[in-house]
């Protein structure tokens, strides 16, 4: 488990890689592109079943998390320059 709470492969060809990345790459049959990421639908970072993973662009992933945070009242305020407080 990484310091961020994700499962990491510890042996073999994928050693040092995140499990959810390897699972998605096997599903789609190619490596992830630079602007792609894998989202855990139920937010459980250790649930790496393919049914819990969604392939997204990095920008769509950021928008999704901002939307989810807004729904939960976890708004991060910005100052007048647009920087996070």
CORMOLIN-V192162 format. One record per pair of residues at least 24 apart in sequence whose ideal C-beta (glycine too) atoms are under 6 Angstrom apart, sorted by the first residue. I is the first residue (numbers start at 1). GAP is how many residues later the second one is. D is the distance in whole Angstrom. If there is no record, write none. Layout:
I GAP D
I GAP D
This chain:
5 40 5
6 39 5
7 39 6
19 29 5
20 28 5
20 33 6
23 25 5
23 27 6
24 29 6
24 31 6
37 24 5
